[in-house]
Amino acid sequence: MASIITIAGEKLFAAKAQANEQLDIDTFIFANVPAQDASRLLDRSETIPSEHIVHQQSVQQYGRINGNVVVYSTVLDSVTGPFNFNWVGLYSSVNDTLVAINHIPVTSKTVTENGVAGNTLNRNFGIEYSGIAELTGINVEPETWQLDYTARLNGMEELTRQLAADMNGKNWFIGDGFKVTPRETTNSFKVVAGVGYVAGLRIALDAEHIFVISNYPQFVYVDAWFDGNSESVWKGKATFIISSDELDDYIDNTGKQHYVLKIAVVSSAEDVEDLRNIKGLAEKLDDYSSEIERQVSESTQELSGKVLKNQQDIEALQQGQPTPTVTSFDIDKPELIAHRGFRGQFPQNTMLAMSRALSNGADSLECDIQVSADGELFLFHDDQVNSLTNGSGTFTALNASYIESLVFDEVAGTSFASEGIPYFSELLKLAKTKDVYVYAEIKGYRNQSDIDLIISAIEAENMEQFVMLQSFDFTDLEYVRTKNQTIGVGYLGSLTANYETYVDSLSNMGHSALLWMYTAILNSPAIVQYCKGKSVGVAAWTVNTDYDAQRLKKIGVNKIMSDISLGGV
């Protein structure tokens, strides 16, 4: 039978908490109670069976499992005994209070004698009570005094999670489990009870969860983590977060990993977009097969088209006619722009990401350009390499040889490991081969002459018509235009007012676009028509739901920058 806190113990906890005094628990008591049935429910009003006590021993170790669970431990060594016991109590001698009890089958404690070694027994009490760690002043991790099986157990848990993810995908749900639906009460919604997997972690919702929304739109997230209680029952747990912000996985203040998944978009009291994946392994295999057939068909058609075009160009040259000029940037052309190569699905800004993005529906590619200490151009987003790779240091202070040696360590749990940081020229060559447009953001550079290096790299590949250099600093774009009249220029921002001056300047520059935060466009849709009236393109970033993409399309935005391969663009 599991241990329980006595009524006297609970009263003591409450009194100490109210008085803001520390709780001291210091003694294990062992007794052998005749005719005790270990399978029966414990009586919380039970007192110490004084006439049957066989041994008392101090608490030797204690540890903090989390803020609400602590564990007390003692070891009955081989020279302690002999005696039998079937009752164990945890006692506070300072407060003369029996705090917790446990009934067990009769256990023999033997002692070393006559050349025969006695047994050694470890006894633990896990106490679960709100704020118990602070109340007892215990902040020692149990791993510091127990055999450290934590790393091994964590590894086993991680292996189980990965196996589930490999079998059926990281995030998927069974039937209507965790589906968000409106209720009859206005602005009230429910999450349907059921089972699902978040990042491979199995979670179960035993009863429907009700919540209310006061403004729209809102995202519904499930926050999943693996946790246990004082009775060593461990399982996946989940709660729900309603937010208009994009949320990511995180580690809480107790060190537990939380996996956060967006499961729905609620746009009104009646309109809920279900984002759950309910496809298991069999359905996914069918999808993969269909996708392969689609890609083969498209590749065949693309190749046939290129062969035909080449034949037409050859015939035109033979007849002395000029070949037609390719129009690379059209403000009215719909585009799904792969932000950092669909960074939500692949290691961002890598050649693998760029190539995979094109095979997963991207019309054009977006990247970030950083300059090394010795003037080489690379694809990388952050100023520091620490957060995304196995290296360290500020990008502009690192030499190309060191940068070449680094590998990405993100997108954990996928097969995309050991991807390196590519040169900008590699992306230009890929884009040239695939006839796709590139939106390249000017990030960290040492001085303005580094922009000359970027321009020269584009000119070296004759890609001026196929690249738009973008920046949050408008002076960067003005400098680009003084050096090259053809390369595209795109201004990154999020203003909902006073944007007209920038649009007017972009219009005068030509081959230009306003690259704007999607929420700013939705809040001020007049931006779109003003840009179009000035022959300036409009692209929205970063749009990660089909719902938002469709809203933007309705107000005239046809260039969508996304972290993932959206289906509705």
RODO-2510 file (C-alpha; in nm, 4 decimals, decimal comma):
residues 569
     n   res          X          Y          Z
     1     m     0,0000     0,0000     0,0000
     2     a     0,1332     0,3450    -0,0857
     3     s     0,2164     0,5872     0,1915
     4     i    -0,0236     0,8634     0,2920
     5     i    -0,0004     1,1842     0,4906
     6     t    -0,1795     1,1649     0,8247
     7     i    -0,4434     1,4170     0,9280
     8     a    -0,2088     1,5336     1,2032
     9     g     0,0692     1,5743     0,9453
    10     e    -0,1482     1,7795     0,7120
    11     k    -0,2527     2,0074     1,0001
    12     l     0,1113     2,0523     1,0932
    13     f     0,1996     2,1471     0,7327
    14     a    -0,0790     2,4059     0,7243
    15     a     0,0156     2,5544     1,0621
    16     k     0,3820     2,5869     0,9660
    17     a     0,2935     2,7449     0,6328
    18     q     0,0600     2,9960     0,7985
    19     a     0,3220     3,0878     1,0571
    20     n     0,5916     3,1046     0,7888
    21     e     0,8005     2,8544     0,9876
    22     q     1,0199     2,5743     0,8557
    23     l     0,8931     2,2187     0,8885
    24     d     1,1402     1,9646     1,0324
    25     i     1,0875     1,5913     0,9770
    26     d     1,3643     1,3833     1,1287
    27     t     1,2717     1,0230     1,2246
    28     f     1,1700     0,6893     1,0720
    29     i     0,9733     0,4555     1,3036
    30     f     0,9423     0,0809     1,2315
    31     a     0,6808    -0,1407     1,3980
    32     n     0,5450    -0,4939     1,3677
    33     v     0,1675    -0,4731     1,4144
    34     p    -0,0082    -0,8081     1,4644
    35     a    -0,2845    -0,9069     1,2174
    36     q    -0,2271    -0,5983     1,0008
    37     d    -0,3597    -0,6303     0,6426
    38     a    -0,1231    -0,4457     0,4088
    39     s    -0,3832    -0,4412     0,1292
    40     r    -0,6444    -0,2443     0,3226
    41     l    -0,6900     0,1305     0,2881
    42     l    -0,4907     0,3324     0,5372
    43     d    -0,6603     0,5324     0,8095
    44     r    -0,5300     0,8902     0,8064
    45     s    -0,6211     0,9314     1,1730
    46     e    -0,3857     0,6475     1,2699
    47     t    -0,1365     0,7083     1,5512
    48     i     0,1974     0,5505     1,6394
    49     p     0,1568     0,1848     1,7542
    50     s     0,3910     0,2456     2,0474
    51     e     0,3659    -0,1041     2,1964
    52     h     0,4777    -0,2638     1,8686
    53     i     0,7761    -0,0401     1,7802
    54     v     1,0816    -0,2476     1,6862
    55     h     1,3228     0,0222     1,5700
    56     q     1,3654     0,3989     1,5292
    57     q     1,6208     0,5696     1,3073
    58     s     1,7005     0,9223     1,1938
    59     v     1,6235     1,0544     0,8456
    60     q     1,9583     1,0196     0,6723
    61     q     1,8903     1,1901     0,3394
    62     y     1,6255     1,4028     0,1781
    63     g     1,5733     1,5496    -0,1663
    64     r     1,3517     1,7772    -0,3725
    65     i     1,1700     1,6109    -0,6620
    66     n     0,9850     1,9318    -0,7496
    67     g     0,8222     2,2200    -0,5653
    68     n     0,5385     1,9993    -0,4434
    69     v     0,7183     1,6675    -0,3841
    70     v     1,0067     1,5856    -0,1475
    71     v     1,1521     1,2501    -0,0479
    72     y     1,2961     1,1357     0,2865
    73     s     1,5252     0,8325     0,3040
    74     t     1,7040     0,6105     0,5516
    75     v     1,9128     0,2927     0,5164
    76     l     1,8870    -0,0049     0,7490
    77     d     2,2424    -0,1367     0,7189
    78     s     2,3670    -0,4913     0,7700
    79     v     2,4454    -0,4387     1,1404
    80     t     2,0970    -0,3090     1,2238
    81     g     1,8535    -0,5707     1,3552
    82     p     1,7351    -0,8338     1,3651
    83     f     1,3591    -0,7610     1,3619
    84     n     1,0464    -0,7935     1,1491
    85     f     0,8319    -0,4960     1,0549
    86     n     0,5143    -0,4257     0,8593
    87     w     0,4531    -0,0620     0,9568
    88     v     0,6693     0,2405     0,8779
    89     g     0,6071     0,5925     1,0004
    90     l     0,7668     0,9282     0,9275
    91     y     0,7835     1,1390     1,2422
    92     s     0,8648     1,4970     1,3398
    93     s     1,0167     1,4747     1,6873
    94     v     1,0424     1,8544     1,7133
    95     n     0,6655     1,8808     1,6736
    96     d     0,5792     1,5361     1,8236
    97     t     0,3720     1,4569     1,5145
    98     l     0,3344     1,1442     1,3021
    99     v     0,3514     1,2903     0,9524
   100     a     0,3040     0,9915     0,7211
   101     i     0,2489     0,6152     0,7411
   102     n     0,2927     0,3082     0,5261
   103     h     0,1638    -0,0506     0,5705
   104     i     0,3657    -0,3244     0,4005
   105     p     0,3826    -0,7064     0,4097
   106     v     0,5948    -0,8372     0,6983
   107     t     0,9590    -0,7717     0,6098
   108     s     1,2547    -0,9318     0,7859
   109     k     1,5592    -0,7233     0,8733
   110     t     1,8500    -0,9583     0,9319
   111     v     2,1851    -0,8747     1,0860
   112     t     2,5371    -0,9896     1,0146
   113     e     2,6304    -1,2714     1,2538
   114     n     2,8119    -1,6049     1,2569
   115     g     2,9788    -1,5218     0,9236
   116     v     2,6473    -1,4604     0,7446
   117     a     2,5923    -1,1098     0,6044
   118     g     2,2754    -0,9338     0,7048
   119     n     2,0530    -0,7577     0,4518
   120     t     2,0566    -0,3862     0,3793
   121     l     1,7218    -0,2141     0,3255
   122     n     1,6461     0,1321     0,1954
   123     r     1,3210     0,3003     0,2974
   124     n     1,1825     0,6173     0,1373
   125     f     0,8840     0,8393     0,2019
   126     g     0,7651     1,0593    -0,0834
   127     i     0,5619     1,3523     0,0506
   128     e     0,3396     1,5389    -0,1932
   129     y     0,1958     1,8657    -0,0634
   130     s     0,1599     2,2073    -0,2229
   131     g     0,4784     2,4069    -0,1629
   132     i     0,6365     2,1316     0,0510
   133     a     0,9893     2,1941    -0,0828
   134     e     0,9849     2,5566     0,0294
   135     l     0,8095     2,4692     0,3551
   136     t     1,0792     2,2147     0,4477
   137     g     1,3649     2,4168     0,3026
   138     i     1,4733     2,1189     0,0924
   139     n     1,6507     2,2144    -0,2293
   140     v     1,8886     1,9179    -0,2630
   141     e     1,8343     1,6996    -0,5704
   142     p     1,8001     1,3303    -0,4763
   143     e     2,0508     1,2389    -0,7483
   144     t     2,3260     1,3786    -0,5229
   145     w     2,2808     1,1002    -0,2660
   146     q     2,1014     0,8177    -0,4429
   147     l     2,2450     0,5956    -0,7155
   148     d     2,2034     0,8165    -1,0204
   149     y     1,9720     0,6257    -1,2461
   150     t     1,8236     0,9574    -1,3641
   151     a     2,0317     0,9875    -1,6802
   152     r     1,9570     0,6283    -1,7789
   153     l     1,5847     0,6645    -1,7091
   154     n     1,5730     0,9917    -1,9004
   155     g     1,7428     0,8161    -2,1887
   156     m     1,4859     0,5381    -2,1791
   157     e     1,2027     0,7909    -2,1748
   158     e     1,3569     0,9788    -2,4660
   159     l     1,4004     0,6537    -2,6605
   160     t     1,0345     0,5652    -2,6058
   161     r     0,9269     0,9108    -2,7204
   162     q     1,1449     0,8889    -3,0303
   163     l     1,0132     0,5415    -3,1166
   164     a     0,6560     0,6699    -3,1022
   165     a     0,7510     0,9666    -3,3187
   166     d     0,9298     0,7456    -3,5718
   167     m     0,6360     0,5072    -3,5971
   168     n     0,3532     0,7537    -3,6468
   169     g     0,5068     1,1007    -3,6551
   170     k     0,5895     1,3459    -3,3785
   171     n     0,2458     1,5012    -3,3463
   172     w    -0,0747     1,3109    -3,4137
   173     f    -0,4074     1,2369    -3,2510
   174     i    -0,6465     0,9431    -3,2448
   175     g    -0,9931     1,0196    -3,3814
   176     d    -1,1437     1,3328    -3,2270
   177     g    -0,9047     1,3315    -2,9326
   178     f    -0,7999     1,6889    -2,8450
   179     k    -1,0214     1,8375    -3,1171
   180     v    -1,1351     2,1940    -3,0383
   181     t    -1,5040     2,2638    -3,1094
   182     p    -1,7499     2,5466    -3,0255
   183     r    -2,0112     2,4948    -2,7546
   184     e    -2,3668     2,6241    -2,7499
   185     t    -2,2659     2,8950    -2,5035
   186     t    -2,1296     3,1928    -2,6969
   187     n    -1,7490     3,2309    -2,6851
   188     s    -1,7237     2,8945    -2,5102
   189     f    -1,5261     2,6023    -2,6543
   190     k    -1,4276     2,2508    -2,5569
   191     v    -1,1345     2,0202    -2,6176
   192     v    -1,2652     1,6690    -2,6818
   193     a    -1,1381     1,3963    -2,4493
   194     g    -0,9102     1,1393    -2,6065
   195     v    -0,5522     1,0407    -2,6763
   196     g    -0,2744     1,2059    -2,8726
   197     y     0,0996     1,2292    -2,9170
   198     v     0,2969     1,5530    -2,8898
   199     a     0,6622     1,5262    -2,9951
   200     g     0,6152     1,1501    -2,9546
   201     l     0,4965     1,1849    -2,5941
   202     r     0,1643     1,0092    -2,5291
   203     i    -0,0955     1,2262    -2,3554
   204     a    -0,4517     1,1465    -2,2546
   205     l    -0,7407     1,3790    -2,1762
   206     d    -0,9852     1,1896    -1,9568
   207     a    -1,2633     1,4501    -1,9665
   208     e    -1,3385     1,7351    -2,2043
   209     h    -1,1683     2,0648    -2,1261
   210     i    -1,3818     2,3820    -2,1347
   211     f    -1,2454     2,7300    -2,2013
   212     v    -1,3758     3,0756    -2,2916
   213     i    -1,2320     3,3276    -2,5403
   214     s    -1,3036     3,7000    -2,5176
   215     n    -1,1270     3,8241    -2,8333
   216     y    -1,0311     3,6774    -3,1692
   217     p    -0,8401     3,5277    -3,3370
   218     q    -0,6632     3,3048    -3,0833
   219     f    -0,4412     2,9990    -3,1096
   220     v    -0,5046     2,6924    -2,8940
   221     y    -0,1883     2,5119    -2,7847
   222     v    -0,1436     2,1869    -2,5957
   223     d     0,1538     2,1960    -2,3570
   224     a     0,2804     1,8418    -2,2902
   225     w     0,5457     1,7124    -2,0521
   226     f     0,6475     1,3948    -1,8693
   227     d     0,6089     1,4012    -1,4908
   228     g     0,5582     1,1832    -1,1851
   229     n     0,4065     1,2075    -0,8398
   230     s     0,5070     1,0919    -0,4926
   231     e     0,3845     0,7405    -0,5683
   232     s     0,6284     0,7110    -0,8608
   233     v     0,3493     0,7133    -1,1171
   234     w     0,4983     0,8734    -1,4299
   235     k     0,3076     0,9637    -1,7427
   236     g     0,2610     1,2317    -2,0060
   237     k     0,0720     1,5308    -1,8753
   238     a    -0,0903     1,8161    -2,0644
   239     t    -0,2432     2,1545    -2,0178
   240     f    -0,3794     2,4103    -2,2642
   241     i    -0,2642     2,7603    -2,3538
   242     i    -0,4805     3,0173    -2,5341
   243     s    -0,2655     3,2840    -2,6980
   244     s    -0,2412     3,5092    -3,0025
   245     d     0,1386     3,4674    -3,0002
   246     e     0,3548     3,2026    -3,1622
   247     l     0,4834     2,9739    -2,8837
   248     d     0,7767     2,7313    -2,8776
   249     d     0,8948     2,4356    -2,6704
   250     y     1,0571     2,5334    -2,3412
   251     i     1,2178     2,4018    -2,0233
   252     d     1,0422     2,5005    -1,7009
   253     n     1,2088     2,6181    -1,3790
   254     t     1,2304     2,2588    -1,2512
   255     g     1,4242     2,1453    -1,5586
   256     k     1,1382     1,9569    -1,7256
   257     q     1,1127     1,9697    -2,1048
   258     h     0,7764     2,0946    -2,2327
   259     y     0,6554     2,0312    -2,5875
   260     v     0,4142     2,2938    -2,7192
   261     l     0,1907     2,2238    -3,0204
   262     k    -0,0675     2,4471    -3,1875
   263     i    -0,3822     2,2344    -3,2334
   264     a    -0,6412     2,4927    -3,3434
   265     v    -0,7040     2,8478    -3,4617
   266     v    -1,0215     3,0056    -3,3238
   267     s    -1,1226     3,2989    -3,5449
   268     s    -1,4750     3,3569    -3,4125
   269     a    -1,7343     3,2078    -3,1811
   270     e    -1,8313     2,9605    -3,4560
   271     d    -1,5154     2,9280    -3,6641
   272     v    -1,2447     2,6842    -3,5481
   273     e    -0,9687     2,5572    -3,7753
   274     d    -0,8502     2,2123    -3,6673
   275     l    -0,4714     2,1832    -3,7012
   276     r    -0,4360     1,8332    -3,5563
   277     n    -0,2735     1,5579    -3,7558
   278     i    -0,4914     1,2463    -3,7319
   279     k    -0,3029     1,0364    -3,9845
   280     g    -0,1324     0,7246    -3,8559
   281     l     0,1479     0,5294    -4,0186
   282     a    -0,0642     0,3526    -4,2842
   283     e    -0,2176     0,6781    -4,4072
   284     k     0,1221     0,8451    -4,4107
   285     l     0,2685     0,5692    -4,6263
   286     d    -0,0151     0,6218    -4,8736
   287     d     0,0544     0,9950    -4,8692
   288     y     0,4257     0,9390    -4,9283
   289     s     0,3495     0,7118    -5,2217
   290     s     0,1140     0,9689    -5,3737
   291     e     0,3662     1,2461    -5,3144
   292     i     0,6412     1,0516    -5,4896
   293     e     0,4123     0,9922    -5,7887
   294     r     0,3250     1,3632    -5,7938
   295     q     0,6891     1,4703    -5,7822
   296     v     0,7862     1,2282    -6,0592
   297     s     0,4995     1,3578    -6,2739
   298     e     0,5884     1,7219    -6,2097
   299     s     0,9587     1,6594    -6,2736
   300     t     0,8757     1,4890    -6,6025
   301     q     0,6548     1,7785    -6,7088
   302     e     0,9163     2,0321    -6,6009
   303     l     1,1882     1,8528    -6,7953
   304     s     0,9672     1,8284    -7,1052
   305     g     0,8941     2,2004    -7,0791
   306     k     1,2624     2,2871    -7,0544
   307     v     1,3488     2,0658    -7,3505
   308     l     1,0780     2,2346    -7,5564
   309     k     1,1959     2,5822    -7,4511
   310     n     1,5561     2,4985    -7,5379
   311     q     1,4460     2,3768    -7,8793
   312     q     1,2510     2,6993    -7,9344
   313     d     1,5497     2,9105    -7,8254
   314     i     1,7807     2,7180    -8,0603
   315     e     1,5396     2,7682    -8,3491
   316     a     1,5121     3,1391    -8,2665
   317     l     1,8910     3,1788    -8,2636
   318     q     1,9215     2,9896    -8,5939
   319     q     1,6725     3,2329    -8,7467
   320     g     1,8562     3,5323    -8,6026
   321     q     1,5816     3,6154    -8,3519
   322     p     1,6633     3,7206    -7,9906
   323     t     1,5524     3,4867    -7,7133
   324     p     1,2747     3,6233    -7,4890
   325     t     1,3766     3,8014    -7,1660
   326     v     1,2729     3,6260    -6,8449
   327     t     1,0652     3,8428    -6,6108
   328     s     1,1940     3,7287    -6,2742
   329     f     0,9933     3,9476    -6,0343
   330     d     0,6237     4,0118    -6,0852
   331     i     0,4362     4,1972    -5,8115
   332     d     0,1167     4,0093    -5,9027
   333     k     0,2724     3,6622    -5,9108
   334     p     0,1597     3,4348    -5,6219
   335     e     0,4552     3,2949    -5,4285
   336     l     0,5066     3,0694    -5,1301
   337     i     0,8438     3,1905    -5,0007
   338     a     1,0357     2,9373    -4,7910
   339     h     1,1556     3,1367    -4,4892
   340     r     1,5137     3,0192    -4,4258
   341     g     1,4240     2,7125    -4,6332
   342     f     1,1099     2,6219    -4,4316
   343     r     1,2933     2,6490    -4,0980
   344     g     1,0012     2,4823    -3,9180
   345     q     1,0696     2,1588    -4,1057
   346     f     1,4399     2,1588    -4,1916
   347     p     1,7695     2,2919    -4,0473
   348     q     1,7403     2,6591    -4,1341
   349     n     1,9586     2,8261    -4,3979
   350     t     2,1200     2,4979    -4,5055
   351     m     2,1399     2,3633    -4,8584
   352     l     1,9355     2,0651    -4,7451
   353     a     1,6615     2,3030    -4,6292
   354     m     1,6657     2,5010    -4,9545
   355     s     1,6522     2,1890    -5,1706
   356     r     1,3837     2,0229    -4,9574
   357     a     1,1789     2,3441    -4,9541
   358     l     1,1629     2,3447    -5,3336
   359     s     1,0446     1,9827    -5,3359
   360     n     0,7851     2,0673    -5,0686
   361     g     0,5980     2,3376    -5,2559
   362     a     0,8143     2,6512    -5,2249
   363     d     0,8036     2,8913    -5,5196
   364     s     1,1018     3,0937    -5,3998
   365     l     1,3618     3,0913    -5,1242
   366     e     1,4471     3,3266    -4,8379
   367     c     1,7816     3,3313    -4,6592
   368     d     2,0083     3,5404    -4,4353
   369     i     2,3579     3,6550    -4,5330
   370     q     2,6372     3,6888    -4,2771
   371     v     2,9962     3,7934    -4,3523
   372     s     3,2965     3,6216    -4,1931
   373     a     3,5995     3,8001    -4,0513
   374     d     3,7897     3,7291    -4,3732
   375     g     3,5134     3,8540    -4,6010
   376     e     3,3379     3,5320    -4,7056
   377     l     2,9586     3,5232    -4,7484
   378     f     2,7580     3,2536    -4,5700
   379     l     2,3937     3,1688    -4,5038
   380     f     2,3268     3,2177    -4,1313
   381     h     2,0710     3,4061    -3,9235
   382     d     2,2015     3,4749    -3,5726
   383     d     2,4861     3,7082    -3,4795
   384     q     2,6282     3,4327    -3,2575
   385     v     2,6866     3,0773    -3,3804
   386     n     2,6314     2,9307    -3,0315
   387     s     2,2548     2,8914    -3,0463
   388     l     2,2338     2,6904    -3,3671
   389     t     2,5642     2,5055    -3,4070
   390     n     2,8329     2,3202    -3,2172
   391     g     3,0577     2,6287    -3,2278
   392     s     3,0835     2,9584    -3,0427
   393     g     3,1593     3,3213    -3,1169
   394     t     3,0329     3,6228    -3,3098
   395     f     2,9922     3,5430    -3,6785
   396     t     3,1702     3,8506    -3,8128
   397     a     3,4691     3,7720    -3,5889
   398     l     3,5096     3,4132    -3,7146
   399     n     3,7193     3,3028    -4,0112
   400     a     3,5696     3,1036    -4,2979
   401     s     3,7785     2,7960    -4,2160
   402     y     3,6257     2,7759    -3,8672
   403     i     3,2733     2,8408    -3,9955
   404     e     3,3151     2,5617    -4,2512
   405     s     3,3859     2,3172    -3,9661
   406     l     3,0606     2,3890    -3,7800
   407     v     2,7444     2,1804    -3,7987
   408     f     2,3872     2,2595    -3,7010
   409     d     2,2495     2,0964    -3,3873
   410     e     1,8863     2,2074    -3,4176
   411     v     1,5781     2,0174    -3,5377
   412     a     1,6450     1,7589    -3,2684
   413     g     1,4920     1,4180    -3,3151
   414     t     1,4991     1,4304    -3,6954
   415     s     1,7288     1,2672    -3,9460
   416     f     1,8687     1,6058    -4,0437
   417     a     2,1957     1,5924    -3,8526
   418     s     2,5417     1,7397    -3,9157
   419     e     2,4304     1,9949    -4,1739
   420     g     2,6969     2,2581    -4,2373
   421     i     2,6774     2,6331    -4,2929
   422     p     2,6738     2,6939    -4,6713
   423     y     2,8288     2,9718    -4,8741
   424     f     2,5931     3,2253    -5,0314
   425     s     2,7341     3,1286    -5,3711
   426     e     2,6028     2,7718    -5,3229
   427     l     2,2477     2,9016    -5,2904
   428     l     2,2873     3,1265    -5,5941
   429     k     2,3982     2,8295    -5,8023
   430     l     2,1031     2,6208    -5,6806
   431     a     1,8565     2,9004    -5,7542
   432     k     2,0081     2,9495    -6,0985
   433     t     1,9765     2,5784    -6,1750
   434     k     1,6163     2,5651    -6,0509
   435     d     1,5090     2,9013    -6,1994
   436     v     1,3791     3,0268    -5,8648
   437     y     1,3842     3,3673    -5,7024
   438     v     1,5855     3,4423    -5,3857
   439     y     1,5008     3,6883    -5,1082
   440     a     1,8295     3,7434    -4,9203
   441     e     1,8428     3,9453    -4,5994
   442     i     2,1542     4,1481    -4,5263
   443     k     2,2366     4,0553    -4,1654
   444     g     2,5701     4,0994    -3,9890
   445     y     2,8401     4,2813    -4,1839
   446     r     3,1600     4,4548    -4,0790
   447     n     3,1205     4,7701    -4,2858
   448     q     2,9318     4,8954    -4,5897
   449     s     3,1928     4,7585    -4,8281
   450     d     3,0716     4,4108    -4,7277
   451     i     2,7518     4,4899    -4,9159
   452     d     2,9739     4,5345    -5,2214
   453     l     3,0861     4,1726    -5,1707
   454     i     2,7232     4,0596    -5,1689
   455     i     2,6450     4,2558    -5,4843
   456     s     2,9571     4,1209    -5,6570
   457     a     2,8602     3,7628    -5,5707
   458     i     2,5159     3,8128    -5,7286
   459     e     2,6673     3,9762    -6,0364
   460     a     2,9205     3,6931    -6,0725
   461     e     2,6338     3,4464    -6,1163
   462     n     2,4330     3,6864    -6,3419
   463     m     2,1494     3,6655    -6,0895
   464     e     2,0624     4,0342    -6,0600
   465     q     1,7091     3,9748    -6,1907
   466     f     1,6585     3,6788    -5,9567
   467     v     1,7670     3,8182    -5,6189
   468     m     1,6090     4,0727    -5,3864
   469     l     1,8334     4,2040    -5,1088
   470     q     1,6202     4,2836    -4,8046
   471     s     1,6962     4,4745    -4,4864
   472     f     1,5345     4,6394    -4,1836
   473     d     1,7720     4,9327    -4,2477
   474     f     1,6485     5,1385    -4,5427
   475     t     1,9933     5,2959    -4,5903
   476     d     2,1247     4,9491    -4,6852
   477     l     1,8761     4,9365    -4,9710
   478     e     1,9646     5,2881    -5,0833
   479     y     2,3300     5,1878    -5,0903
   480     v     2,2508     4,8752    -5,2952
   481     r     2,0702     5,0866    -5,5523
   482     t     2,3667     5,3246    -5,5868
   483     k     2,5847     5,0244    -5,6733
   484     n     2,3448     4,8258    -5,8908
   485     q     2,0282     4,9338    -6,0699
   486     t     1,8940     4,5839    -6,1319
   487     i     1,9150     4,3821    -5,8105
   488     g     1,5881     4,3818    -5,6190
   489     v     1,5498     4,5753    -5,2939
   490     g     1,3010     4,4863    -5,0190
   491     y     1,2260     4,6818    -4,7022
   492     l     1,1468     4,4745    -4,3914
   493     g     0,9160     4,6278    -4,1310
   494     s     0,5916     4,6238    -3,9394
   495     l     0,4484     4,9774    -3,9374
   496     t     0,0716     5,0186    -3,9692
   497     a     0,1036     5,3912    -4,0474
   498     n     0,3544     5,6325    -4,2068
   499     y     0,4748     5,3664    -4,4483
   500     e     0,4001     5,5764    -4,7562
   501     t     0,7423     5,7478    -4,7687
   502     y     0,9207     5,4130    -4,7849
   503     v     0,6844     5,2811    -5,0530
   504     d     0,7352     5,5952    -5,2620
   505     s     1,1139     5,5535    -5,2404
   506     l     1,0896     5,1848    -5,3310
   507     s     0,8747     5,2758    -5,6282
   508     n     1,1446     5,5126    -5,7541
   509     m     1,4100     5,2437    -5,7073
   510     g     1,2267     4,9838    -5,9161
   511     h     1,2403     4,6018    -5,8744
   512     s     1,1283     4,6437    -5,5167
   513     a     0,8927     4,5154    -5,2517
   514     l     0,7610     4,5927    -4,9053
   515     l     0,8269     4,2851    -4,6898
   516     w     0,5899     4,3400    -4,3976
   517     m     0,4873     4,1579    -4,0788
   518     y     0,1588     3,9857    -4,1614
   519     t    -0,0261     4,1145    -3,8530
   520     a     0,0556     4,4734    -3,9521
   521     i    -0,0919     4,4118    -4,2987
   522     l    -0,4066     4,2574    -4,1503
   523     n    -0,4427     4,5538    -3,9150
   524     s    -0,3873     4,8043    -4,1975
   525     p    -0,4899     4,6406    -4,5294
   526     a    -0,4638     4,9771    -4,7127
   527     i    -0,0893     4,9044    -4,7295
   528     v    -0,1521     4,6485    -5,0022
   529     q    -0,3362     4,8728    -5,2432
   530     y    -0,0977     5,1627    -5,1831
   531     c     0,1969     4,9407    -5,2785
   532     k     0,0249     4,8070    -5,5877
   533     g    -0,0599     5,1598    -5,6949
   534     k     0,3117     5,2378    -5,6813
   535     s     0,4171     4,9145    -5,8610
   536     v     0,5798     4,7847    -5,5430
   537     g     0,5426     4,4207    -5,4456
   538     v     0,4041     4,3105    -5,1068
   539     a     0,5163     4,0000    -4,9170
   540     a     0,3882     3,9029    -4,5704
   541     w     0,6052     3,7347    -4,3026
   542     t     0,6018     3,5006    -4,1164
   543     v     0,2707     3,3259    -4,1948
   544     n     0,2455     2,9763    -4,0482
   545     t    -0,1233     2,8862    -4,0804
   546     d    -0,3454     2,8355    -4,3841
   547     y    -0,6046     3,0451    -4,2037
   548     d    -0,3835     3,3560    -4,1969
   549     a    -0,2624     3,2918    -4,5522
   550     q    -0,6199     3,2911    -4,6806
   551     r    -0,7012     3,6095    -4,4882
   552     l    -0,4053     3,7813    -4,6508
   553     k    -0,4986     3,6573    -4,9964
   554     k    -0,8459     3,8058    -4,9548
   555     i    -0,6965     4,1543    -4,9154
   556     g    -0,4638     4,1126    -5,2132
   557     v    -0,1390     3,9729    -5,0647
   558     n    -0,0080     3,7078    -5,3021
   559     k     0,3447     3,6560    -5,1662
   560     i     0,3474     3,4585    -4,8428
   561     m     0,6676     3,3938    -4,6452
   562     s     0,6355     3,0904    -4,4179
   563     d     0,8367     2,8569    -4,1926
   564     i     0,6387     2,5594    -4,3210
   565     s     0,4946     2,4242    -4,6434
   566     l     0,1440     2,5699    -4,6334
   567     g    -0,1221     2,3870    -4,8289
   568     g    -0,3541     2,6787    -4,8977
   569     v    -0,1163     2,9173    -5,0766
***
